[in-house]
Amino acid sequence: MPIGLIGLLVCLVGLFHPSRWCGAIGLLVGVACLSCWVEFFWLARSPALAQMRLYHLTVLEYTTLLMRSQAVAQDVETRRARSGSLPQSLASAGVSAENLVDPWNRPFRYSVDPEAPRGYRLITDGKDGVPDTADDIDLIAIERYGFGIP
């Protein structure tokens, strides 16, 4: 914000200065700062950032969780397409060992549930590692809110 104010001040000085280069520089600085603020406020309203805030995740935790849950969902859906039914466990779906755990190296909880949006649930116990607490994330149920599972 201070840089934007400096840009405006330079622009105002440039308007009354005989050479107009000062005003042009001030205008460029002001426009650059304005675009940064617009991007900042646009990003602050993004679903991904909202999910990160809601579950108190770092960017690395969020990205790891997203990538692993997408890989798991892909393997489960591939298995469903081949066999016509959902696998009973992630291991039987052919999920790689790396993708069986959440960013805190604890196994995802997978269960077949006809009430779930896709017929199954994929849950992480969150940072605390304790099931059924506020930081647990049902990765399939929240996909419609911007989590991005295919």
Secondary structure, DSSP 8 states (H G I E B T S, - for coil): -HHHHHHHHHHHHHHHSSSTHHHHHHHHHHHHHHHHHHHHHHHHT-HHHHHHHHTT--HHHHHHHHHHHHHHHHHHHHHHHHHSS--SSTGGGT--GGGGB-TTS-B-EEEE-TTSTTSEEEEE-TTTT-TTSTT-EETTTTGGGTT---
